């Protein structure tokens, strides 16, 4: 957890996860890099912490968040997993 913040109680962390999930499902067309960054910052993880949690390199995560590279489907799944999300297709209106 990012050391700039005081530790969250389990109840506070659960509430943050619920709010994040609601925000992200309300806007299903949000680009993957923005979704991943919102999840990571919302859960108060640094890039190295979140990368380790997801099983990807910190450099890969950093490049994806900046939009410098596109994640593979497997990598995107790994990065969405901590909040209980999965990839899917959404019809454009």
C-alpha positions as CSV (number, residue, x, y, z in Angstrom):
1,X,0.0,0.0,0.0
2,X,1.3,3.5,-0.8
3,X,3.0,4.9,2.2
4,X,1.6,8.4,1.7
5,X,-1.7,7.2,3.1
6,X,-2.6,5.8,6.4
7,X,-3.6,2.1,6.3
8,X,-7.2,1.3,5.5
9,X,-9.4,-0.9,7.7
10,X,-10.8,-3.9,5.9
11,X,-14.2,-2.2,5.8
12,X,-12.8,0.9,4.2
13,X,-10.9,-1.1,1.6
14,X,-14.1,-3.0,0.8
15,X,-16.0,0.2,0.4
16,X,-13.4,1.7,-1.9
17,X,-13.4,-1.5,-4.0
18,X,-17.2,-1.3,-4.3
19,X,-17.1,2.4,-5.3
20,X,-14.4,1.7,-7.9
21,X,-16.4,-1.2,-9.4
22,X,-19.5,0.9,-9.7
23,X,-17.6,3.8,-11.3
24,X,-15.9,1.5,-13.8
25,X,-19.0,-0.5,-14.7
26,X,-21.0,2.7,-15.3
27,X,-18.6,3.7,-18.1
28,X,-17.8,0.4,-20.0
29,X,-16.2,2.2,-22.9
30,X,-13.3,3.6,-20.8
31,X,-9.9,2.8,-22.4
32,X,-8.0,-0.1,-20.7
33,X,-5.1,2.1,-19.6
34,X,-7.4,4.5,-17.8
35,X,-9.2,1.7,-16.1
36,X,-6.0,0.1,-14.9
37,X,-4.7,3.3,-13.6
38,X,-7.9,4.1,-11.8
39,X,-7.9,0.7,-10.2
40,X,-4.3,1.0,-9.1
41,X,-4.6,4.5,-7.7
42,X,-8.0,3.8,-6.1
43,X,-6.6,0.8,-4.3
44,X,-3.6,3.0,-3.2
45,X,-0.9,0.9,-4.8
46,X,2.3,2.1,-6.3
47,X,3.3,0.8,-9.8
48,X,5.8,-1.7,-8.4
49,X,3.3,-3.0,-5.7
50,X,0.4,-3.4,-8.2
51,X,2.7,-5.0,-10.8
52,X,3.9,-7.6,-8.2
53,X,0.3,-8.3,-7.1
54,X,-0.8,-8.9,-10.7
55,X,2.3,-10.8,-11.8
56,X,3.5,-8.4,-14.4
57,X,6.6,-6.3,-14.6
58,X,6.6,-2.7,-13.3
59,X,7.9,-1.5,-16.6
60,X,5.0,-3.2,-18.5
61,X,2.4,-1.7,-16.2
62,X,4.0,1.7,-16.5
63,X,4.0,1.6,-20.3
64,X,0.4,0.4,-20.4
65,X,-0.8,3.2,-18.1
66,X,1.0,5.8,-20.2
67,X,-0.6,4.4,-23.4
68,X,2.8,3.6,-24.8
69,X,2.0,-0.1,-25.3
70,X,-1.1,-2.2,-25.5
71,X,-1.6,-5.1,-23.1
72,X,-2.2,-8.6,-24.3
73,X,-5.5,-10.1,-23.4
74,X,-3.8,-12.2,-20.7
75,X,-2.0,-9.2,-19.2
76,X,-5.2,-7.1,-19.2
77,X,-7.0,-10.0,-17.4
78,X,-4.2,-10.1,-14.8
79,X,-4.4,-6.3,-14.2
80,X,-8.2,-6.3,-13.8
81,X,-8.3,-9.4,-11.6
82,X,-7.7,-7.6,-8.2
83,X,-11.0,-5.8,-8.4
84,X,-12.9,-8.8,-9.7
85,X,-13.3,-7.5,-13.3
86,X,-12.8,-9.4,-16.5
87,X,-12.5,-8.4,-20.1
88,X,-15.6,-8.2,-22.3
89,X,-17.0,-6.7,-25.4
90,X,-19.3,-3.7,-25.4
91,X,-21.4,-2.6,-28.3
92,X,-20.8,1.0,-29.3
93,X,-23.9,3.1,-29.4
